[in-house]
Amino acid sequence: MIRDTFSGRVKEELARILPPDAGARRWELAGLWLACGQQEEGGGWSWRTETAATARLIFRLLRSEYGVAPRLAVDRRRRLGRGNIYTLRLDPETLAQGGVPPPGTGDGGLPGLPDPLAGDRPRRQRDREAFLRGVFLGAGSVTDPERGYHAEIVLPGPSAQAVVAAVMRRLGLRPGRARRRGGPGVYLKEADQIADLLGKLGAHQAVLEMESRRVVKGVRNQVNRLVNAETANLRKAVDAGLRQVRAIQRLVEEVGWEALPPSLADVARARIEHPELSLRELGQTLDPPLSKSAVGHRIRRLQALAARYGKG
């Protein structure tokens, strides 16, 4: 179900926000119209969304701004396993009941709404945020932070893409543009930019969830790096120890233990018994204990002797 995803929870949170004034509410409705609205054949308007919370918000906005209730239809076929499709329809007769005159001939937008494709632009910060919130609710998505950082909005055409990208830039965001199967889109891929977007839209709980997951993910990655580094160091130490053991064994086969000075023989025996230990750890097994540098010096002497006799 969509509502069980991170993107769904973001939309649930955003859809609970009702802009405080009529201007912002109309800009949010304009964003929803741009993202998921269409002109019906024979007159009328409709919005299609996969999110029940978005459908409820459209209903509230139409009741608030026009005093009328759209008809709601629910497609329960759960297409592709993604849940229901909610369609809200508003016909001119219903709109007239609220005292709103029908639009002019050829006018496809809802009467009284700003039309960003005709050059209208949100001037106030709250209007820009409301417009972008409507667009995101109608056609946006954001990846679960556990999987990566990606937010995008797929739009009906290049003009809508340009308008939304311009509004995002006015809000301090840096959107990229892409072509998706559903149409042209805008996207953000940086975690800080996505958090900034969600914060400006009003999804503060989602920002907290995202930041919490970022911290956990960062700690987990750091632990993995440390474990990997430790594993690599251990592997190198073991490989070095085994090389030293082989060199010592060749040397002993050539000259015998009796030919080795006691100081070298003690280190040689300790290395054969403990090939996995580091030089520091190996030194602590001796009596008396030796420092890392002292053990390293004696190991190098043994390897040099092994190399000399090996050539002979």
ABEGO torsion letter per residue (X at the ends): XAAABAAAAAAAAAAABBBABAAAAAAAAAAAAAAABBBBBGEEBBBBBABAAAAAAAAAAAAAAAGBBBBBBBBAAGBGGAEBBBBBBBBAAAAAAAGBBBBBBGBABBBGBBBAAAGBBBABAAAAAAAAAAAAAAABBBBBAAAEBBBBBBBABAAAAAAAAAAAAAAGBBBBBBBBAAEBBBBBABAAAAAAAAAAAGBAAAAAAAAAAAAAAAAAAAAAAAAAAAAAAAAAAAAAAAAAAAAAAAAAAAAEAAABBAAAAAAAAAAAABAABBAAAAAAABOBBBBAAAAAAAAAAAAAAAAAAAAX
